[in-house]
Amino acid sequence: MGELASESQGSKDLGDVLFQMAEVHRQIQVQLEEMLKSFHNELLTELEKKVELQKLVLLGK
């Protein structure tokens, strides 16, 4: 019975849908990682530089 279910059109369709969902999830993960890298590079790195400059000014160096 399991063999028949794995060969049915419904099972194949479900497998295709699951594969598509996994691919979309992977794409979203990649985009999220790219956005986080961009956020770090564009904002956090600049803020870190400004904090270091402010620290030097406050310490009188």
Secondary structure, DSSP 4 states (H G I P E B T S, - for coil): -HHHHHTSHHHHHHHHHHHHHHHHHHHHHHHHHHHHHHHIIIIIHHHHHHHHHHHHHHHT-
